[in-house]
Amino acid sequence: MDIGPDEGFAPEKDIFGRKKMGEHLTNLVKNLEGPTVMLLDAPWGAGKTTFVKMWRGHLKQAGIPSIYFDAFANDYQEDAFLALAAEVIAAAEDLKLPEEKSLEAFKDKAVDAAKAVLKIGLRLGLRTVTAGVLSGNEIEEGNRAFSDALVTSTGDDAANSLDTILRKRLESPTADRLAFASFGKALSDIASTMARNEEDAKKKPLVFIIDELDRCRPTFSLAVIERIKHFFSVDGVVFVIVTNVNQLEKSVTHTYGDVDAKTYLQKFFHIKASLDAGDNLTQHGASIKYLNHLFRYVIPKDNGNRFSEDIKEMISMVAVARDLSLRAIERVCANVAIAIASTRNLSEAYSPIIGVLCVIKEVDGTLFAKAMAGKVSFDEICDAMMFEKWTRYNGKKENTDIIQNWWRYVTEEESLDQEWRARIGSILFHYSDDPRSLVKYSAKLVNVASFVHPD
């Protein structure tokens, strides 16, 4: 869904009614004192990115400056510090701040701090910084080479070399601390400058939103929150980390081994909030509401027949049964849209086959491959669709029976009673000799949608 930078929680796009939550968060950040990092937790595919984009518009309407950082788009970078600092500079340049000195000062201090960060990384151990590219033996060889250089020096030269190195070692931490303090002051100044056009600028901090952290490689996702805590946590800046905390905990155990991941993460966040379904909806209610929205605005109209309506009802039932995320529902609907767009005049009679395949392609790639080969079984379809858990909306149990009987016909025709065999056979007369060929044909039709999911 495209969200304009000024839209905020536009009623036609805020389909889950999350405006109230956005307003609560806005009031919260306005009243926070001191450096704060907030964690906004929600499962994958729950609509986190859509929410924060709407919230940024709401913040803008309230005169609160914000920065949006897509962590996943930046996790190719080696150092999170530089990536975060660059985002501040880009945002400040976009705003065309009246005081260019504060921006130039921030750039200078960021360079000094970045140098110190790199030196600290080296002192903490090259094995960690290089993710294992340099082994302990190689580091030890470097140390020996350094020692040999001292040994080959004679008399006063060796003593002077050692004195110089030791002096730098002793002075470096002090210089580094000064660089970080200067960087923090520059960041706080630039945050204040961003809000200075408002009379109550002191009550309106810079909100720095970190999104997609749960999709990053583990080392980068942890580097982001660690850099924020140590270098970016300053007065006038509120960080909002939008992520799936369970996935972030897995990043901790992947990187640091057998540690208490939950306790480890607690030291990085001051406030934790959860993104709810919105508007007093249950998660299931939110799924159905989003599905209706997609079919209203995304799925091509089908010229009066019930094809898309039948599929929508089917998806709504399996979404509840399988507890599909909003992202998964969106991808299923993308499959439906491609199938409709690539074939003219699909009859509603085929909706039980096409609809099920659109779902299976998203939830079980292995089973979909078997369908492509015409080797899927009726029991496998039943397990994947969870027919036994389907909610019977409006007493339409017969719809479930229709879908199951169609799949029984195309997978094990001989087990279907004579009445249903005749009923479906009269519709599928083109496939009467080999009903399984309809599954193969339909799966290939749905598979065109493979090209629309780059992630």
ChimeraX attribute file (.defattr): number of C-alpha atoms within 10 A of each C-alpha:
attribute: neighborCount
match mode: 1-to-1
recipient: residues
	/A:1	7
	/A:2	8
	/A:3	16
	/A:4	12
	/A:5	14
	/A:6	16
	/A:7	17
	/A:8	23
	/A:9	23
	/A:10	16
	/A:11	12
	/A:12	8
	/A:13	16
	/A:14	16
	/A:15	17
	/A:16	20
	/A:17	19
	/A:18	20
	/A:19	21
	/A:20	12
	/A:21	16
	/A:22	21
	/A:23	15
	/A:24	10
	/A:25	15
	/A:26	19
	/A:27	14
	/A:28	10
	/A:29	21
	/A:30	18
	/A:31	12
	/A:32	16
	/A:33	14
	/A:34	12
	/A:35	17
	/A:36	21
	/A:37	22
	/A:38	18
	/A:39	21
	/A:40	21
	/A:41	19
	/A:42	19
	/A:43	17
	/A:44	19
	/A:45	15
	/A:46	22
	/A:47	17
	/A:48	20
	/A:49	15
	/A:50	14
	/A:51	21
	/A:52	21
	/A:53	21
	/A:54	25
	/A:55	25
	/A:56	27
	/A:57	22
	/A:58	22
	/A:59	23
	/A:60	16
	/A:61	14
	/A:62	15
	/A:63	17
	/A:64	22
	/A:65	24
	/A:66	24
	/A:67	17
	/A:68	17
	/A:69	19
	/A:70	16
	/A:71	24
	/A:72	17
	/A:73	13
	/A:74	16
	/A:75	21
	/A:76	13
	/A:77	12
	/A:78	14
	/A:79	18
	/A:80	23
	/A:81	22
	/A:82	16
	/A:83	17
	/A:84	19
	/A:85	18
	/A:86	14
	/A:87	16
	/A:88	22
	/A:89	18
	/A:90	12
	/A:91	16
	/A:92	20
	/A:93	12
	/A:94	9
	/A:95	11
	/A:96	12
	/A:97	18
	/A:98	12
	/A:99	11
	/A:100	14
	/A:101	11
	/A:102	20
	/A:103	22
	/A:104	14
	/A:105	18
	/A:106	24
	/A:107	19
	/A:108	15
	/A:109	21
	/A:110	24
	/A:111	16
	/A:112	18
	/A:113	25
	/A:114	20
	/A:115	14
	/A:116	20
	/A:117	20
	/A:118	14
	/A:119	14
	/A:120	15
	/A:121	15
	/A:122	14
	/A:123	10
	/A:124	11
	/A:125	13
	/A:126	17
	/A:127	16
	/A:128	15
	/A:129	18
	/A:130	13
	/A:131	11
	/A:132	10
	/A:133	11
	/A:134	14
	/A:135	14
	/A:136	13
	/A:137	9
	/A:138	13
	/A:139	14
	/A:140	11
	/A:141	12
	/A:142	12
	/A:143	12
	/A:144	12
	/A:145	12
	/A:146	11
	/A:147	12
	/A:148	11
	/A:149	12
	/A:150	17
	/A:151	11
	/A:152	10
	/A:153	13
	/A:154	9
	/A:155	10
	/A:156	9
	/A:157	12
	/A:158	15
	/A:159	12
	/A:160	13
	/A:161	14
	/A:162	14
	/A:163	12
	/A:164	11
	/A:165	10
	/A:166	12
	/A:167	11
	/A:168	12
	/A:169	11
	/A:170	10
	/A:171	10
	/A:172	15
	/A:173	14
	/A:174	10
	/A:175	15
	/A:176	19
	/A:177	13
	/A:178	15
	/A:179	21
	/A:180	21
	/A:181	16
	/A:182	19
	/A:183	26
	/A:184	22
	/A:185	18
	/A:186	22
	/A:187	29
	/A:188	22
	/A:189	18
	/A:190	27
	/A:191	26
	/A:192	21
	/A:193	21
	/A:194	24
	/A:195	22
	/A:196	15
	/A:197	12
	/A:198	14
	/A:199	9
	/A:200	10
	/A:201	19
	/A:202	14
	/A:203	16
	/A:204	28
	/A:205	28
	/A:206	25
	/A:207	24
	/A:208	20
	/A:209	22
	/A:210	23
	/A:211	21
	/A:212	19
	/A:213	27
	/A:214	22
	/A:215	17
	/A:216	20
	/A:217	16
	/A:218	20
	/A:219	19
	/A:220	21
	/A:221	21
	/A:222	20
	/A:223	16
	/A:224	20
	/A:225	21
	/A:226	17
	/A:227	17
	/A:228	18
	/A:229	18
	/A:230	12
	/A:231	16
	/A:232	23
	/A:233	19
	/A:234	23
	/A:235	20
	/A:236	24
	/A:237	27
	/A:238	26
	/A:239	26
	/A:240	23
	/A:241	23
	/A:242	24
	/A:243	23
	/A:244	22
	/A:245	21
	/A:246	15
	/A:247	16
	/A:248	21
	/A:249	21
	/A:250	16
	/A:251	21
	/A:252	21
	/A:253	16
	/A:254	15
	/A:255	16
	/A:256	12
	/A:257	11
	/A:258	9
	/A:259	13
	/A:260	12
	/A:261	18
	/A:262	15
	/A:263	10
	/A:264	12
	/A:265	16
	/A:266	12
	/A:267	10
	/A:268	17
	/A:269	16
	/A:270	11
	/A:271	12
	/A:272	13
	/A:273	12
	/A:274	14
	/A:275	17
	/A:276	19
	/A:277	19
	/A:278	18
	/A:279	16
	/A:280	12
	/A:281	14
	/A:282	12
	/A:283	18
	/A:284	19
	/A:285	17
	/A:286	22
	/A:287	26
	/A:288	21
	/A:289	15
	/A:290	19
	/A:291	22
	/A:292	16
	/A:293	15
	/A:294	18
	/A:295	19
	/A:296	11
	/A:297	9
	/A:298	16
	/A:299	19
	/A:300	15
	/A:301	17
	/A:302	17
	/A:303	10
	/A:304	7
	/A:305	14
	/A:306	16
	/A:307	22
	/A:308	24
	/A:309	15
	/A:310	17
	/A:311	24
	/A:312	21
	/A:313	17
	/A:314	21
	/A:315	24
	/A:316	23
	/A:317	23
	/A:318	21
	/A:319	24
	/A:320	19
	/A:321	17
	/A:322	15
	/A:323	14
	/A:324	21
	/A:325	20
	/A:326	22
	/A:327	15
	/A:328	18
	/A:329	24
	/A:330	20
	/A:331	20
	/A:332	25
	/A:333	24
	/A:334	21
	/A:335	28
	/A:336	27
	/A:337	21
	/A:338	21
	/A:339	24
	/A:340	21
	/A:341	15
	/A:342	14
	/A:343	9
	/A:344	9
	/A:345	12
	/A:346	19
	/A:347	12
	/A:348	16
	/A:349	16
	/A:350	18
	/A:351	22
	/A:352	21
	/A:353	19
	/A:354	26
	/A:355	26
	/A:356	21
	/A:357	29
	/A:358	28
	/A:359	26
	/A:360	21
	/A:361	22
	/A:362	17
	/A:363	18
	/A:364	12
	/A:365	11
	/A:366	11
	/A:367	19
	/A:368	25
	/A:369	18
	/A:370	15
	/A:371	25
	/A:372	21
	/A:373	16
	/A:374	19
	/A:375	15
	/A:376	20
	/A:377	16
	/A:378	17
	/A:379	12
	/A:380	11
	/A:381	21
	/A:382	14
	/A:383	10
	/A:384	16
	/A:385	24
	/A:386	16
	/A:387	18
	/A:388	10
	/A:389	12
	/A:390	18
	/A:391	16
	/A:392	12
	/A:393	11
	/A:394	6
	/A:395	8
	/A:396	10
	/A:397	12
	/A:398	10
	/A:399	16
	/A:400	17
	/A:401	12
	/A:402	14
	/A:403	19
	/A:404	18
	/A:405	22
	/A:406	24
	/A:407	25
	/A:408	21
	/A:409	21
	/A:410	24
	/A:411	23
	/A:412	15
	/A:413	19
	/A:414	11
	/A:415	11
	/A:416	15
	/A:417	11
	/A:418	10
	/A:419	9
	/A:420	16
	/A:421	18
	/A:422	13
	/A:423	11
	/A:424	17
	/A:425	18
	/A:426	12
	/A:427	12
	/A:428	17
	/A:429	12
	/A:430	12
	/A:431	14
	/A:432	16
	/A:433	10
	/A:434	14
	/A:435	20
	/A:436	21
	/A:437	19
	/A:438	21
	/A:439	24
	/A:440	19
	/A:441	16
	/A:442	19
	/A:443	26
	/A:444	18
	/A:445	20
	/A:446	25
	/A:447	19
	/A:448	13
	/A:449	20
	/A:450	13
	/A:451	8
	/A:452	11
	/A:453	9
	/A:454	5
	/A:455	3
